[in-house]
Amino acid sequence: MSLAGLGLTAAQERVYRYLLRNPRTDPATAAADLGLEPAQVRRMAAELSALGLLDDALTPVAPAAAVELLVRRRLEQAQRQFTELTRAWDVLTELSEEHRSGRTVQMVEHLPDGATVTRRMRALLAAEPGELVHLKIRARGRRSEDLQPFARLLARGLRSRTLFSADALTDPEELAHAEYWHRLGDRHRVTTEPSRHLAVVNRSVAFVQADPSGPGPGAFQIRQPGLVATLADVFDGMWERARDLDDLPLTPIEEQVLHALTRHDTDEAAARSLNVSVRKFRAHVADLMGRLGAATRFQAALRAKERGWL
């Protein structure tokens, strides 16, 4: 049986088999016995040594070790070839998208600004409103003109999850914004882990911030399936470790408003105790009721007590 299937040439195999039978033969004798030039034997011996089949003294390794080395080498070559073949699916993805869209598609493309990113995401979701996951620093990331199209996508069945930094909660309007969209179906959670802007659409296209130091240079659109899957997995892991909005503790002003509600009979008295206007106090009360999902102040007090806030 030939060793050609394991990657040896006919000349290499002849020299290896000869040295197995004659382990202490010098190159000149081997050349004479094999009908080769001494230089050819030395070259074959060097190649066999590089494969690990000969030691420095040109003594061949045992057949079992030699076959194991050759099989391992062939498996590594096959793995590399398989990896090259799997890249064909990336090409298929690219070709399919070019066929669908009628334009050139790149696996990684730099988009110059946020408006371009929004248009791309909106076009992808309009064609297939499947899933959007979004990691960002602040909850209020969308411009006002983008809100209604996004609300329509949610109404069409878009599954959306948004994860934003807990640092944003220093602004009460951030939480109010997050809770509003949370109720509309864009599920929100808060993370204390370091955050950068990331969006993954339908588990097939990702958008990442081009410059981690700021949003100015735009974003990269990524279609490479392996990389997109990895980014989606990173988001899923952060989502599992994040906190639901309902689990967040009260902010200081929310705590003051809640206690003022229980201690005073009128809004005017409660507002005076907090040193704010009645209008401002009522706005805080409305925000708190919205967070609790309460229709009345009495219901808000009951739900706050159930959560241990009172």
Contacts in CASP RR format, 6 or more apart in sequence:
PFRMAT RR
TARGET T0000
AUTHOR 0000-0000-0000
METHOD contacts of the structure
MODEL  1
MSLAGLGLTAAQERVYRYLLRNPRTDPATAAADLGLEPAQVRRMAAELSA
LGLLDDALTPVAPAAAVELLVRRRLEQAQRQFTELTRAWDVLTELSEEHR
SGRTVQMVEHLPDGATVTRRMRALLAAEPGELVHLKIRARGRRSEDLQPF
ARLLARGLRSRTLFSADALTDPEELAHAEYWHRLGDRHRVTTEPSRHLAV
VNRSVAFVQADPSGPGPGAFQIRQPGLVATLADVFDGMWERARDLDDLPL
TPIEEQVLHALTRHDTDEAAARSLNVSVRKFRAHVADLMGRLGAATRFQA
ALRAKERGWL
2 10 0 8 1.000
2 13 0 8 1.000
3 13 0 8 1.000
3 16 0 8 1.000
3 70 0 8 1.000
4 10 0 8 1.000
4 13 0 8 1.000
5 74 0 8 1.000
6 67 0 8 1.000
6 70 0 8 1.000
6 71 0 8 1.000
6 73 0 8 1.000
6 74 0 8 1.000
7 70 0 8 1.000
7 73 0 8 1.000
7 74 0 8 1.000
8 16 0 8 1.000
8 51 0 8 1.000
8 70 0 8 1.000
11 36 0 8 1.000
11 40 0 8 1.000
11 44 0 8 1.000
12 44 0 8 1.000
12 47 0 8 1.000
12 48 0 8 1.000
12 51 0 8 1.000
14 34 0 8 1.000
14 44 0 8 1.000
15 30 0 8 1.000
15 34 0 8 1.000
15 41 0 8 1.000
15 44 0 8 1.000
15 45 0 8 1.000
15 48 0 8 1.000
16 48 0 8 1.000
16 53 0 8 1.000
16 54 0 8 1.000
16 60 0 8 1.000
16 66 0 8 1.000
18 25 0 8 1.000
18 30 0 8 1.000
18 33 0 8 1.000
18 34 0 8 1.000
19 25 0 8 1.000
19 30 0 8 1.000
19 45 0 8 1.000
19 54 0 8 1.000
19 58 0 8 1.000
19 59 0 8 1.000
19 60 0 8 1.000
20 60 0 8 1.000
20 63 0 8 1.000
22 29 0 8 1.000
22 30 0 8 1.000
22 33 0 8 1.000
23 59 0 8 1.000
23 60 0 8 1.000
24 59 0 8 1.000
25 33 0 8 1.000
27 38 0 8 1.000
27 41 0 8 1.000
27 42 0 8 1.000
27 45 0 8 1.000
27 58 0 8 1.000
28 38 0 8 1.000
30 36 0 8 1.000
30 41 0 8 1.000
31 37 0 8 1.000
31 38 0 8 1.000
31 40 0 8 1.000
31 41 0 8 1.000
34 41 0 8 1.000
45 54 0 8 1.000
45 58 0 8 1.000
48 54 0 8 1.000
48 60 0 8 1.000
49 55 0 8 1.000
49 56 0 8 1.000
49 58 0 8 1.000
51 69 0 8 1.000
51 70 0 8 1.000
51 73 0 8 1.000
52 61 0 8 1.000
52 66 0 8 1.000
52 69 0 8 1.000
53 60 0 8 1.000
53 61 0 8 1.000
53 66 0 8 1.000
53 69 0 8 1.000
53 70 0 8 1.000
54 60 0 8 1.000
54 61 0 8 1.000
55 61 0 8 1.000
60 66 0 8 1.000
61 69 0 8 1.000
89 225 0 8 1.000
90 107 0 8 1.000
90 224 0 8 1.000
90 225 0 8 1.000
93 204 0 8 1.000
93 223 0 8 1.000
93 225 0 8 1.000
94 105 0 8 1.000
94 106 0 8 1.000
94 107 0 8 1.000
94 223 0 8 1.000
97 105 0 8 1.000
97 223 0 8 1.000
98 104 0 8 1.000
98 105 0 8 1.000
105 223 0 8 1.000
106 223 0 8 1.000
107 222 0 8 1.000
107 223 0 8 1.000
107 224 0 8 1.000
108 220 0 8 1.000
108 221 0 8 1.000
108 222 0 8 1.000
108 223 0 8 1.000
108 224 0 8 1.000
109 220 0 8 1.000
109 221 0 8 1.000
110 210 0 8 1.000
110 218 0 8 1.000
110 219 0 8 1.000
110 220 0 8 1.000
110 221 0 8 1.000
111 117 0 8 1.000
111 120 0 8 1.000
111 207 0 8 1.000
111 218 0 8 1.000
111 219 0 8 1.000
111 220 0 8 1.000
111 221 0 8 1.000
112 217 0 8 1.000
112 218 0 8 1.000
113 216 0 8 1.000
113 218 0 8 1.000
114 215 0 8 1.000
114 218 0 8 1.000
114 219 0 8 1.000
116 218 0 8 1.000
117 199 0 8 1.000
117 207 0 8 1.000
117 218 0 8 1.000
117 219 0 8 1.000
117 221 0 8 1.000
118 143 0 8 1.000
118 146 0 8 1.000
120 205 0 8 1.000
120 207 0 8 1.000
120 221 0 8 1.000
121 132 0 8 1.000
121 199 0 8 1.000
121 201 0 8 1.000
121 207 0 8 1.000
122 146 0 8 1.000
122 149 0 8 1.000
124 201 0 8 1.000
124 202 0 8 1.000
124 205 0 8 1.000
125 132 0 8 1.000
125 153 0 8 1.000
125 158 0 8 1.000
125 201 0 8 1.000
125 202 0 8 1.000
126 153 0 8 1.000
128 202 0 8 1.000
129 153 0 8 1.000
129 156 0 8 1.000
129 157 0 8 1.000
129 158 0 8 1.000
130 157 0 8 1.000
130 158 0 8 1.000
130 159 0 8 1.000
130 202 0 8 1.000
131 158 0 8 1.000
131 159 0 8 1.000
131 160 0 8 1.000
131 200 0 8 1.000
131 201 0 8 1.000
131 202 0 8 1.000
131 203 0 8 1.000
132 158 0 8 1.000
132 159 0 8 1.000
132 160 0 8 1.000
132 161 0 8 1.000
132 199 0 8 1.000
132 200 0 8 1.000
132 201 0 8 1.000
132 202 0 8 1.000
133 160 0 8 1.000
133 161 0 8 1.000
133 162 0 8 1.000
133 163 0 8 1.000
133 199 0 8 1.000
133 200 0 8 1.000
133 232 0 8 1.000
133 235 0 8 1.000
133 236 0 8 1.000
133 239 0 8 1.000
134 160 0 8 1.000
134 161 0 8 1.000
134 162 0 8 1.000
134 163 0 8 1.000
134 198 0 8 1.000
134 199 0 8 1.000
135 162 0 8 1.000
135 163 0 8 1.000
135 164 0 8 1.000
135 191 0 8 1.000
135 195 0 8 1.000
135 196 0 8 1.000
135 197 0 8 1.000
135 198 0 8 1.000
135 199 0 8 1.000
135 235 0 8 1.000
135 238 0 8 1.000
136 162 0 8 1.000
136 163 0 8 1.000
136 164 0 8 1.000
136 165 0 8 1.000
136 195 0 8 1.000
136 197 0 8 1.000
136 198 0 8 1.000
137 164 0 8 1.000
137 165 0 8 1.000
137 167 0 8 1.000
137 168 0 8 1.000
137 195 0 8 1.000
137 196 0 8 1.000
137 197 0 8 1.000
138 164 0 8 1.000
138 165 0 8 1.000
138 168 0 8 1.000
138 174 0 8 1.000
139 162 0 8 1.000
139 164 0 8 1.000
139 168 0 8 1.000
139 174 0 8 1.000
139 175 0 8 1.000
139 177 0 8 1.000
139 178 0 8 1.000
139 181 0 8 1.000
139 188 0 8 1.000
140 173 0 8 1.000
140 174 0 8 1.000
140 177 0 8 1.000
142 150 0 8 1.000
150 186 0 8 1.000
151 184 0 8 1.000
153 160 0 8 1.000
154 160 0 8 1.000
154 184 0 8 1.000
154 185 0 8 1.000
154 186 0 8 1.000
160 185 0 8 1.000
160 186 0 8 1.000
160 187 0 8 1.000
161 186 0 8 1.000
161 187 0 8 1.000
161 188 0 8 1.000
161 189 0 8 1.000
161 235 0 8 1.000
161 239 0 8 1.000
162 178 0 8 1.000
162 181 0 8 1.000
162 186 0 8 1.000
162 187 0 8 1.000
162 188 0 8 1.000
162 189 0 8 1.000
163 188 0 8 1.000
163 189 0 8 1.000
163 190 0 8 1.000
163 191 0 8 1.000
163 195 0 8 1.000
163 235 0 8 1.000
163 238 0 8 1.000
163 239 0 8 1.000
163 242 0 8 1.000
164 174 0 8 1.000
164 178 0 8 1.000
164 188 0 8 1.000
164 190 0 8 1.000
164 191 0 8 1.000
164 195 0 8 1.000
165 190 0 8 1.000
165 191 0 8 1.000
165 192 0 8 1.000
165 195 0 8 1.000
166 190 0 8 1.000
166 191 0 8 1.000
166 192 0 8 1.000
166 243 0 8 1.000
168 174 0 8 1.000
169 175 0 8 1.000
169 190 0 8 1.000
169 248 0 8 1.000
169 251 0 8 1.000
172 251 0 8 1.000
172 253 0 8 1.000
172 254 0 8 1.000
172 287 0 8 1.000
175 245 0 8 1.000
175 248 0 8 1.000
175 251 0 8 1.000
175 291 0 8 1.000
176 287 0 8 1.000
178 188 0 8 1.000
178 190 0 8 1.000
178 245 0 8 1.000
179 188 0 8 1.000
179 245 0 8 1.000
179 290 0 8 1.000
179 291 0 8 1.000
181 188 0 8 1.000
182 188 0 8 1.000
182 245 0 8 1.000
188 245 0 8 1.000
189 239 0 8 1.000
189 242 0 8 1.000
189 243 0 8 1.000
189 244 0 8 1.000
189 245 0 8 1.000
190 242 0 8 1.000
190 243 0 8 1.000
190 245 0 8 1.000
190 248 0 8 1.000
191 238 0 8 1.000
191 241 0 8 1.000
191 242 0 8 1.000
191 243 0 8 1.000
193 238 0 8 1.000
193 241 0 8 1.000
196 208 0 8 1.000
196 209 0 8 1.000
196 212 0 8 1.000
197 207 0 8 1.000
197 208 0 8 1.000
197 209 0 8 1.000
197 215 0 8 1.000
197 219 0 8 1.000
198 206 0 8 1.000
198 207 0 8 1.000
198 208 0 8 1.000
198 209 0 8 1.000
198 231 0 8 1.000
198 234 0 8 1.000
198 235 0 8 1.000
199 206 0 8 1.000
199 207 0 8 1.000
200 206 0 8 1.000
200 207 0 8 1.000
200 228 0 8 1.000
200 231 0 8 1.000
200 232 0 8 1.000
200 235 0 8 1.000
201 207 0 8 1.000
203 228 0 8 1.000
203 229 0 8 1.000
203 232 0 8 1.000
204 223 0 8 1.000
204 225 0 8 1.000
204 228 0 8 1.000
205 221 0 8 1.000
205 222 0 8 1.000
205 223 0 8 1.000
205 228 0 8 1.000
206 221 0 8 1.000
206 222 0 8 1.000
206 227 0 8 1.000
206 228 0 8 1.000
206 231 0 8 1.000
206 232 0 8 1.000
207 219 0 8 1.000
207 220 0 8 1.000
207 221 0 8 1.000
207 222 0 8 1.000
208 219 0 8 1.000
208 220 0 8 1.000
208 222 0 8 1.000
208 231 0 8 1.000
209 215 0 8 1.000
209 218 0 8 1.000
209 219 0 8 1.000
210 216 0 8 1.000
210 217 0 8 1.000
210 218 0 8 1.000
210 219 0 8 1.000
210 220 0 8 1.000
211 217 0 8 1.000
211 218 0 8 1.000
222 228 0 8 1.000
222 231 0 8 1.000
245 291 0 8 1.000
250 258 0 8 1.000
250 309 0 8 1.000
253 284 0 8 1.000
254 284 0 8 1.000
254 287 0 8 1.000
254 288 0 8 1.000
254 291 0 8 1.000
255 309 0 8 1.000
256 274 0 8 1.000
257 270 0 8 1.000
257 274 0 8 1.000
257 281 0 8 1.000
257 284 0 8 1.000
257 285 0 8 1.000
257 288 0 8 1.000
258 288 0 8 1.000
258 304 0 8 1.000
258 309 0 8 1.000
258 310 0 8 1.000
259 310 0 8 1.000
260 270 0 8 1.000
260 271 0 8 1.000
260 273 0 8 1.000
260 274 0 8 1.000
260 281 0 8 1.000
261 270 0 8 1.000
261 285 0 8 1.000
261 297 0 8 1.000
261 300 0 8 1.000
261 301 0 8 1.000
262 301 0 8 1.000
262 310 0 8 1.000
263 270 0 8 1.000
263 273 0 8 1.000
264 270 0 8 1.000
264 273 0 8 1.000
267 278 0 8 1.000
267 281 0 8 1.000
267 282 0 8 1.000
267 285 0 8 1.000
268 278 0 8 1.000
270 281 0 8 1.000
271 277 0 8 1.000
271 278 0 8 1.000
271 280 0 8 1.000
271 281 0 8 1.000
274 281 0 8 1.000
276 284 0 8 1.000
285 297 0 8 1.000
285 300 0 8 1.000
288 300 0 8 1.000
289 295 0 8 1.000
289 296 0 8 1.000
289 297 0 8 1.000
289 300 0 8 1.000
292 299 0 8 1.000
292 300 0 8 1.000
292 303 0 8 1.000
292 304 0 8 1.000
293 300 0 8 1.000
293 303 0 8 1.000
294 300 0 8 1.000
294 302 0 8 1.000
294 303 0 8 1.000
301 310 0 8 1.000
304 310 0 8 1.000
END
